[in-house]
C-alpha cells in the first residue's frame, strides 16, 4: 500500500490554543485517505517550541539543548494528533511516538497512520518530513500550512502579489534565496526540506486545510502550490 507523507506545522495544530475544529477536519480527511493509503504525519512544534527555545537561548543554553526542547514540543503535538485520530475509532494511529525512521517503518505495519515529531537534533520538522518521504520511497510530500500556497511576493505586504499554483524546484530555490532565512522566520517550506526535495526531485504540495489535503491525495482539483 502506498504511503502518503504529510508535514503539519505546529502553528496549525495549536495556533494559540488547540485548534479542535482543525483536528476534527484532519481526522475526517485521514479516515477517508486511509481507505487507500498508509499515512505518515510529521508535526511541528509551533509556538511552544519557539517560546521554550527562546527562553533557553536567553538563559545561555546550547543549541543541542534548545533542539531537544524543540523536539519535545513536536512530539507533544504528535501525541496529541495520534491520540485524536485513534479516538475517532475509524483509523488506528500509533500509541507510541517513533524516535527513528526505522520505528516509523515498523509502526506502519500495524497502524493506518503514524504520527511523529522531530527525530533528531539540528533539524526541522519539514526537513524530517522530506527525509521520511525519501526513506519510505514516497515521491511527494504534502506540506500543510496556514497560507493557501505560494505567492510571487508576501501577500500581506503587497497587494499585487500573485498566487502561484505551480513552480519548478529551481524557481522556488531562487525565491527562497531572496527570503533571508533568520531563525524563527516563516516561509511555506524551510530550507532543509527545500534542499532535500530539490536534490531528490520530490514533488512538494503546499496547501491549507484538511479538505484540500484529501482532494490533492485523491487527485482531485485542489487549492495549493505544486513544486516539481
Ligand atoms: P519545527 O520544525 O517544528 O519548527 O521545530 P517551526 O518551523 O517553528 O514549527 P512549525 O512549522 O510552526 O510547527 C521546532 C524546533 O525543534 C527542533 C529545532 O530546534 C526546531 O527549531 N527540532 C525539530 C529538531 O532539532 N529536530 C527535528 O527533527 C525537529
Boltz pocket constraint, residues with backbone or C-beta under 6 A from the ligand:
constraints:
  - pocket:
      binder: B
      contacts: [[A, 8], [A, 9], [A, 10], [A, 11], [A, 43], [A, 44], [A, 45], [A, 46], [A, 47], [A, 49], [A, 50], [A, 53], [A, 63], [A, 66], [A, 67], [A, 68], [A, 69], [A, 70], [A, 71], [A, 74], [A, 117], [A, 118], [A, 119], [A, 120], [A, 121], [A, 122], [A, 123], [A, 124], [A, 125], [A, 126], [A, 128], [A, 184]]
      max_distance: 6.0
